[in-house]
Amino acid sequence: MLSKDLIIKATNALIENEIIILPTDTIYGLSAIWNFENEKRINNIKNANEEKPLIVLISNIEQLTILGIEKNEFVDLLFNESTTVIFKTKSNNKTIAVRLIIRNDIKKIIEKTGPIFSTSVNLHGEQPINEKDELINFDRSINVYFDKVITNNKPSKIYNSITNIWVR
């Protein structure tokens, strides 16, 4: 768990539109407030296509409406530990991958900031980084918020609610 001080610092950094590295229920993630510009910025850092969709973390089911998602039978999958669900949005037939965060410290941050992106810390196509020294050295311009607990080192399971297929 992040300390109260780190929760405040991470929240403020996100509100100031910074990209930061946060622990999650799964692995450490590059995180920023959910918006199109930040999605492009994160993908640029990862050397990925700017249009590549990123996972969005929410702190409660009500935040699905912010993302343009109507509640449906697949919402219950979000309550499964470390499960991301790909939904179709109401507008322009886009899709969005969403995970309901379990960690209380990260949940507190998202309650203040609204939904945030979280994607593995790595260059596109490489293995996720989860070691402290490597996280610090990934991009020295990005603040890393470490906790006392080691993350589980496994990415989330992903279910595509449009095709009804487990992607990962």
SEPA-184020 format. One record per residue (C-alpha): residue number from 1; residue in one letter; x, y, z. Coordinates in Angstrom, 1 decimal, decimal comma, always signed. Layout:
BEGIN
(NUM 'A' (X Y Z))
...
! end
This chain:
BEGIN
(1 'M' (+0,0 +0,0 +0,0))
(2 'L' (+1,1 +3,5 -0,8))
(3 'S' (+1,5 +5,8 +2,2))
(4 'K' (-1,0 +8,6 +2,7))
(5 'D' (+1,7 +11,1 +1,5))
(6 'L' (+2,4 +9,1 -1,7))
(7 'I' (-1,3 +8,9 -2,4))
(8 'I' (-1,6 +12,7 -2,2))
(9 'K' (+1,5 +13,2 -4,3))
(10 'A' (+0,4 +10,7 -7,0))
(11 'T' (-3,1 +12,2 -7,1))
(12 'N' (-1,7 +15,7 -7,5))
(13 'A' (+0,7 +14,6 -10,2))
(14 'L' (-2,2 +13,0 -12,2))
(15 'I' (-4,4 +16,1 -11,7))
(16 'E' (-1,5 +18,2 -13,0))
(17 'N' (-1,6 +15,9 -16,1))
(18 'E' (+1,7 +14,1 -15,4))
(19 'I' (+2,4 +10,6 -16,6))
(20 'I' (+3,5 +8,5 -13,6))
(21 'I' (+4,2 +4,9 -12,7))
(22 'L' (+1,9 +3,3 -10,1))
(23 'P' (+1,6 -0,2 -8,6))
(24 'T' (-1,7 -1,9 -9,5))
(25 'D' (-3,4 -5,2 -8,6))
(26 'T' (-1,2 -6,8 -11,2))
(27 'I' (+2,0 -5,1 -12,4))
(28 'Y' (+3,4 -1,5 -12,2))
(29 'G' (+1,7 +0,7 -14,8))
(30 'L' (+2,3 +3,9 -16,8))
(31 'S' (-0,6 +6,0 -15,6))
(32 'A' (-2,3 +9,2 -16,6))
(33 'I' (-5,8 +10,8 -16,5))
(34 'W' (-8,0 +9,2 -19,1))
(35 'N' (-8,1 +11,4 -22,2))
(36 'F' (-7,1 +11,1 -25,8))
(37 'E' (-4,0 +13,3 -25,5))
(38 'N' (-2,6 +11,2 -22,6))
(39 'E' (-3,3 +8,0 -24,5))
(40 'K' (-1,1 +9,3 -27,3))
(41 'R' (+1,6 +10,5 -24,9))
(42 'I' (+1,8 +7,1 -23,2))
(43 'N' (+2,0 +5,3 -26,5))
(44 'N' (+4,8 +7,6 -27,6))
(45 'I' (+6,8 +6,8 -24,4))
(46 'K' (+6,3 +3,1 -25,2))
(47 'N' (+7,1 +3,5 -28,9))
(48 'A' (+3,7 +2,1 -29,7))
(49 'N' (+1,2 +3,3 -32,3))
(50 'E' (-0,5 +6,4 -31,0))
(51 'E' (-3,9 +4,9 -31,6))
(52 'K' (-3,2 +1,7 -29,6))
(53 'P' (-5,9 +1,4 -26,9))
(54 'L' (-4,8 +1,3 -23,3))
(55 'I' (-6,5 -0,2 -20,2))
(56 'V' (-8,5 +2,2 -18,1))
(57 'L' (-8,7 +1,7 -14,4))
(58 'I' (-11,9 +2,7 -12,5))
(59 'S' (-12,5 +2,8 -8,8))
(60 'N' (-16,3 +2,0 -8,9))
(61 'I' (-18,8 +0,7 -11,4))
(62 'E' (-20,5 +4,1 -11,6))
(63 'Q' (-17,4 +5,4 -13,5))
(64 'L' (-18,4 +3,3 -16,5))
(65 'T' (-20,8 +6,0 -17,5))
(66 'I' (-17,9 +8,5 -17,7))
(67 'L' (-16,3 +6,1 -20,2))
(68 'G' (-19,5 +5,9 -22,2))
(69 'I' (-20,3 +2,3 -21,3))
(70 'E' (-23,8 +1,1 -20,4))
(71 'K' (-24,0 -1,5 -17,7))
(72 'N' (-24,6 -5,0 -19,2))
(73 'E' (-24,2 -8,6 -18,2))
(74 'F' (-20,4 -8,5 -18,6))
(75 'V' (-20,0 -5,8 -15,9))
(76 'D' (-20,0 -8,5 -13,3))
(77 'L' (-16,7 -9,9 -14,7))
(78 'L' (-15,0 -6,7 -13,4))
(79 'F' (-15,5 -8,0 -9,9))
(80 'N' (-13,2 -11,0 -10,7))
(81 'E' (-9,7 -10,3 -9,4))
(82 'S' (-7,3 -8,9 -12,0))
(83 'T' (-9,8 -9,0 -14,9))
(84 'T' (-10,0 -6,5 -17,7))
(85 'V' (-13,1 -6,4 -19,8))
(86 'I' (-13,3 -4,9 -23,3))
(87 'F' (-16,6 -3,1 -23,8))
(88 'K' (-18,2 -1,3 -26,7))
(89 'T' (-18,8 +2,4 -26,0))
(90 'K' (-22,1 +4,2 -26,7))
(91 'S' (-20,5 +6,7 -29,0))
(92 'N' (-18,9 +6,0 -32,4))
(93 'N' (-18,7 +2,2 -31,9))
(94 'K' (-15,3 +2,4 -30,2))
(95 'T' (-14,1 -0,2 -27,7))
(96 'I' (-12,5 +0,4 -24,3))
(97 'A' (-10,7 -2,0 -22,0))
(98 'V' (-11,6 -1,5 -18,3))
(99 'R' (-10,5 -2,9 -15,0))
(100 'L' (-12,0 -2,3 -11,6))
(101 'I' (-9,1 -1,6 -9,3))
(102 'I' (-9,0 -3,6 -6,0))
(103 'R' (-6,2 -1,9 -4,2))
(104 'N' (-7,6 +0,6 -1,7))
(105 'D' (-4,7 +3,0 -2,2))
(106 'I' (-5,1 +3,2 -5,9))
(107 'K' (-8,8 +3,3 -5,6))
(108 'K' (-8,5 +6,4 -3,4))
(109 'I' (-6,4 +8,1 -6,2))
(110 'I' (-9,0 +7,2 -8,9))
(111 'E' (-11,8 +8,4 -6,7))
(112 'K' (-10,2 +11,9 -6,8))
(113 'T' (-8,9 +11,9 -10,4))
(114 'G' (-11,6 +9,9 -12,2))
(115 'P' (-10,6 +7,0 -14,5))
(116 'I' (-6,9 +6,6 -15,3))
(117 'F' (-4,9 +4,7 -17,9))
(118 'S' (-2,6 +1,9 -16,8))
(119 'T' (-0,4 +0,0 -19,1))
(120 'S' (+2,7 -2,1 -18,5))
(121 'V' (+5,9 -0,2 -18,1))
(122 'N' (+7,9 -1,3 -21,1))
(123 'L' (+8,6 -0,5 -24,7))
(124 'H' (+6,0 -1,9 -27,1))
(125 'G' (+6,6 -5,6 -27,6))
(126 'E' (+9,0 -6,1 -24,7))
(127 'Q' (+8,4 -7,8 -21,3))
(128 'P' (+6,8 -5,6 -18,6))
(129 'I' (+9,2 -4,1 -16,1))
(130 'N' (+8,5 -4,7 -12,4))
(131 'E' (+11,9 -4,3 -10,7))
(132 'K' (+12,6 -1,2 -8,7))
(133 'D' (+15,8 -0,2 -10,4))
(134 'E' (+14,5 -0,8 -13,9))
(135 'L' (+11,3 +1,1 -13,2))
(136 'I' (+13,4 +4,1 -12,0))
(137 'N' (+15,6 +3,9 -15,1))
(138 'F' (+12,8 +3,4 -17,6))
(139 'D' (+12,3 +7,1 -18,1))
(140 'R' (+13,9 +9,4 -15,6))
(141 'S' (+11,3 +12,1 -16,3))
(142 'I' (+8,5 +9,9 -15,0))
(143 'N' (+7,9 +9,7 -11,2))
(144 'V' (+7,6 +6,2 -9,8))
(145 'Y' (+5,4 +5,6 -6,7))
(146 'F' (+6,6 +2,5 -4,9))
(147 'D' (+4,8 +0,6 -2,3))
(148 'K' (+6,0 -1,8 +0,4))
(149 'V' (+4,2 -4,8 -1,2))
(150 'I' (+5,5 -6,4 -4,4))
(151 'T' (+3,0 -6,6 -7,2))
(152 'N' (+2,1 -10,1 -8,5))
(153 'N' (+4,1 -9,6 -11,7))
(154 'K' (+1,3 -11,0 -13,9))
(155 'P' (-0,8 -8,9 -16,3))
(156 'S' (-4,5 -9,0 -15,9))
(157 'K' (-6,8 -11,5 -17,7))
(158 'I' (-8,6 -9,8 -20,6))
(159 'Y' (-12,2 -10,7 -21,7))
(160 'N' (-13,6 -9,3 -24,9))
(161 'S' (-17,3 -8,8 -24,3))
(162 'I' (-18,0 -8,1 -27,9))
(163 'T' (-16,6 -11,4 -29,3))
(164 'N' (-17,2 -13,3 -26,0))
(165 'I' (-13,6 -14,5 -26,1))
(166 'W' (-10,9 -14,5 -23,4))
(167 'V' (-8,0 -12,7 -25,1))
(168 'R' (-5,4 -13,3 -22,3))
! end
